[in-house]
């Protein structure tokens, strides 16, 4: 899981083929107008440029992040 900081203080959780943002649900899943959201694209670019910072967390932290929605 990678967290992407959105506008303001919002953060989104990005998995391989999933993002917790509303754009992902509306444009990618529901309307199928896009193959990914901007957070997934930002994640791919950051990974390609070596700009992803890794932190190891336990399962409880991940569960809390998912409950918060980002």
Backbone as numpy.savetxt, mean C-alpha at the origin, in Angstrom:
# Nx Ny Nz CAx CAy CAz Cx Cy Cz
4.59 -6.58 3.25 3.74 -5.41 3.25 4.64 -4.18 3.25
4.26 -3.21 2.48 4.98 -1.94 2.42 3.98 -0.83 2.74
4.38 0.10 3.58 3.53 1.24 3.87 3.96 2.41 2.99
2.97 3.04 2.37 3.22 4.20 1.52 2.53 5.40 2.15
3.29 6.46 2.32 2.71 7.68 2.88 1.97 8.41 1.78
0.70 8.70 2.05 -0.11 9.43 1.10 -0.05 10.92 1.39
-1.00 11.65 0.85 -1.07 13.08 1.12 -1.42 13.30 2.59
-0.85 14.31 3.18 -1.11 14.57 4.59 -0.46 13.51 5.45
-1.20 13.01 6.42 -0.65 12.03 7.35 -1.13 10.61 7.05
-1.83 10.42 5.95 -2.37 9.10 5.62 -1.26 8.15 5.17
-1.39 6.89 5.59 -0.50 5.83 5.14 -1.35 4.69 4.60
-0.86 4.04 3.56 -1.57 2.92 2.96 -0.69 1.69 2.98
-1.30 0.54 3.20 -0.59 -0.73 3.22 -0.68 -1.34 1.84
0.48 -1.64 1.26 0.54 -2.21 -0.08 1.11 -3.62 0.03
0.36 -4.57 -0.50 0.81 -5.95 -0.62 1.14 -6.18 -2.09
1.51 -7.37 -2.47 1.87 -7.63 -3.87 0.81 -7.15 -4.85
-0.40 -7.55 -4.67 -1.48 -7.21 -5.61 -2.64 -6.51 -4.93
-2.39 -5.84 -3.81 -3.47 -5.26 -3.02 -2.99 -3.99 -2.34
-3.89 -3.00 -2.22 -3.61 -1.77 -1.50 -4.84 -1.41 -0.68
-4.63 -0.75 0.44 -5.75 -0.41 1.32 -6.39 0.93 0.98
-5.99 1.59 -0.11 -6.57 2.88 -0.46 -7.92 2.72 -1.16
-8.72 3.78 -1.11 -10.04 3.74 -1.77 -9.92 3.64 -3.28
-8.91 4.28 -3.84 -8.70 4.21 -5.29 -8.52 2.79 -5.78
-7.82 1.98 -4.99 -7.62 0.58 -5.37 -8.97 -0.13 -5.43
-9.79 0.07 -4.41 -11.09 -0.61 -4.38 -12.01 -0.13 -5.49
-12.05 1.18 -5.74 -12.98 1.71 -6.73 -12.49 1.53 -8.16
-11.25 1.95 -8.44 -10.76 1.95 -9.82 -10.22 0.61 -10.28
-9.55 -0.11 -9.38 -8.91 -1.37 -9.77 -9.87 -2.54 -9.61
-10.46 -2.70 -8.43 -11.32 -3.86 -8.19 -12.72 -3.70 -8.77
-13.38 -2.60 -8.48 -14.77 -2.44 -8.91 -14.91 -2.10 -10.39
-14.27 -1.04 -10.81 -14.42 -0.57 -12.19 -13.48 -1.27 -13.16
-12.41 -1.83 -12.64 -11.37 -2.46 -13.46 -10.84 -1.51 -14.52
-10.72 -0.22 -14.15 -10.22 0.80 -15.06 -8.70 0.91 -15.03
-8.07 0.34 -14.03 -6.62 0.41 -13.89 -6.10 -0.93 -13.42
-4.81 -1.17 -13.68 -4.22 -2.44 -13.24 -3.60 -2.32 -11.85
-3.37 -1.08 -11.39 -2.85 -0.85 -10.05 -3.17 0.58 -9.65
-3.04 0.87 -8.35 -3.26 2.23 -7.86 -1.91 2.96 -7.81
-1.96 4.24 -7.50 -0.73 5.03 -7.48 0.21 4.60 -6.35
-0.33 4.03 -5.29 0.52 3.57 -4.19 1.29 2.31 -4.58
0.63 1.42 -5.34 1.32 0.23 -5.84 2.41 0.63 -6.82
2.10 1.60 -7.66 3.08 2.08 -8.63 4.27 2.72 -7.90
3.99 3.54 -6.90 5.06 4.16 -6.11 5.93 3.11 -5.44
5.30 2.03 -4.96 6.04 0.94 -4.33 6.99 0.29 -5.33
6.50 0.02 -6.52 7.35 -0.61 -7.56 8.52 0.28 -7.94
8.26 1.58 -8.06 9.34 2.51 -8.40 10.36 2.57 -7.27
9.89 2.68 -6.03 10.79 2.74 -4.88 11.65 1.48 -4.77
11.05 0.32 -5.02 11.80 -0.93 -4.98 12.87 -0.95 -6.07
12.51 -0.50 -7.28 13.46 -0.49 -8.39 14.63 0.45 -8.12
14.36 1.55 -7.41 15.40 2.53 -7.10 16.13 2.24 -5.79
15.74 1.17 -5.11 16.37 0.82 -3.84 16.03 1.79 -2.73
14.86 2.38 -2.77 14.45 3.40 -1.79 13.47 2.87 -0.75
13.32 1.55 -0.64 12.41 0.97 0.34 13.17 0.71 1.62
12.63 1.21 2.73 13.23 1.01 4.05 12.53 -0.17 4.70
13.28 -1.14 5.17 12.69 -2.35 5.76 12.73 -2.29 7.28
11.60 -2.69 7.88 11.50 -2.85 9.33 10.87 -4.21 9.59
11.39 -4.94 10.53 10.82 -6.22 10.91 9.84 -5.99 12.05
8.62 -6.48 11.87 7.60 -6.34 12.91 6.94 -7.70 13.14
6.33 -7.86 14.31 5.68 -9.13 14.60 4.24 -9.13 14.06
3.60 -10.27 14.14 2.25 -10.44 13.60 1.23 -9.52 14.27
1.40 -9.24 15.54 0.48 -8.36 16.25 0.49 -6.95 15.67
1.66 -6.45 15.35 1.78 -5.12 14.75 1.09 -5.09 13.39
1.30 -6.12 12.60 0.65 -6.18 11.28 -0.87 -6.23 11.44
-1.35 -7.00 12.38 -2.80 -7.09 12.62 -3.36 -5.72 13.02
-2.63 -4.99 13.85 -3.08 -3.65 14.24 -3.10 -2.70 13.06
-2.10 -2.78 12.21 -2.05 -1.92 11.02 -3.22 -2.21 10.10
-3.55 -3.48 9.94 -4.66 -3.85 9.07 -6.00 -3.41 9.65
-6.15 -3.47 10.96 -7.39 -3.03 11.61 -7.58 -1.54 11.46
-6.49 -0.79 11.50 -6.56 0.66 11.36 -6.85 1.05 9.92
-6.61 0.15 8.96 -6.81 0.48 7.55 -5.66 1.25 6.95
-4.55 1.28 7.58 -3.41 1.97 7.06 -2.64 2.52 8.15
